[in-house]
Amino acid sequence: MAIYHRKVNGRKVWWVRVNHKGLNASRVCATKEDAKLAESDLLQGLKRRAGEAEQHGRVPATVKALFEVYVADLEARGKGPDTVGRAAQTALSVERALPELSQSQSAK
């Protein structure tokens, strides 16, 4: 966490940089008091984002969920119906062949 007094585009400003658990944020402020407030706001935001990322990481991944995300990604990128259909069919085949991979550990 740092507050710098810098010149940006010809004007003197206060620049705030905050790092927390690999996440970074910065903001430009007109006064040092604004910069101190921005520093605490940015830190709280990064802590919230880090907490959400940790919570999301605790959800056990399944092969079925990964295939669903992959199919949605293919559709979002505008891939053809053959490509999307092939991915969806592969997901069904894997689920039928290896049903234990499509269930989360908590469901067992």
WOWO-V76596 format. One record per residue. N is the residue number from 1. RES is the residue in one letter. BURIAL is I if it has 9 or more other C-alpha atoms within 8 Angstrom, else O. D_FIRST is the distance of its C-alpha to the first C-alpha in Angstrom with 2 decimals. Layout:
N|RES|BURIAL|D_FIRST + N|RES|BURIAL|D_FIRST
This chain:
1|M|O|0.00 + 2|A|O|3.74 + 3|I|I|7.11 + 4|Y|O|10.12 + 5|H|O|13.77 + 6|R|O|15.55 + 7|K|O|18.97 + 8|V|O|19.35 + 9|N|O|22.99 + 10|G|O|24.30 + 11|R|O|22.41 + 12|K|O|19.63 + 13|V|I|16.66 + 14|W|I|13.13 + 15|W|I|10.77 + 16|V|I|7.53 + 17|R|I|5.61 + 18|V|I|4.36 + 19|N|I|6.13 + 20|H|I|8.62 + 21|K|O|12.01 + 22|G|O|12.44 + 23|L|O|11.65 + 24|N|I|9.62 + 25|A|I|9.63 + 26|S|I|9.55 + 27|R|I|11.73 + 28|V|I|13.77 + 29|C|I|14.90 + 30|A|O|17.88 + 31|T|O|16.88 + 32|K|O|14.13 + 33|E|O|15.09 + 34|D|I|14.80 + 35|A|I|11.28 + 36|K|I|10.38 + 37|L|O|12.50 + 38|A|I|11.13 + 39|E|I|7.57 + 40|S|O|9.63 + 41|D|O|11.95 + 42|L|I|9.81 + 43|L|I|8.51 + 44|Q|O|12.24 + 45|G|O|13.43 + 46|L|I|11.73 + 47|K|I|13.07 + 48|R|O|16.36 + 49|R|O|16.57 + 50|A|I|15.99 + 51|G|O|18.66 + 52|E|O|20.97 + 53|A|O|20.72 + 54|E|O|21.60 + 55|Q|O|24.45 + 56|H|O|25.71 + 57|G|O|25.73 + 58|R|O|27.91 + 59|V|O|30.71 + 60|P|O|33.24 + 61|A|O|34.03 + 62|T|I|37.66 + 63|V|O|39.47 + 64|K|I|40.85 + 65|A|I|37.44 + 66|L|I|36.39 + 67|F|I|39.61 + 68|E|I|39.11 + 69|V|O|35.70 + 70|Y|I|37.28 + 71|V|I|40.22 + 72|A|O|38.03 + 73|D|O|36.03 + 74|L|I|39.34 + 75|E|I|40.55 + 76|A|O|37.40 + 77|R|O|37.77 + 78|G|O|41.38 + 79|K|I|43.15 + 80|G|O|46.86 + 81|P|O|48.57 + 82|D|O|49.99 + 83|T|I|46.59 + 84|V|I|45.19 + 85|G|O|48.42 + 86|R|O|48.45 + 87|A|I|44.96 + 88|A|I|45.99 + 89|Q|O|49.25 + 90|T|O|47.52 + 91|A|I|45.36 + 92|L|O|48.57 + 93|S|O|50.29 + 94|V|I|47.54 + 95|E|I|47.45 + 96|R|O|51.22 + 97|A|O|51.39 + 98|L|O|48.54 + 99|P|I|48.05 + 100|E|O|46.00 + 101|L|I|43.14 + 102|S|I|42.96 + 103|Q|I|42.45 + 104|S|I|39.27 + 105|Q|O|39.50 + 106|S|O|39.43 + 107|A|O|42.43 + 108|K|O|44.57
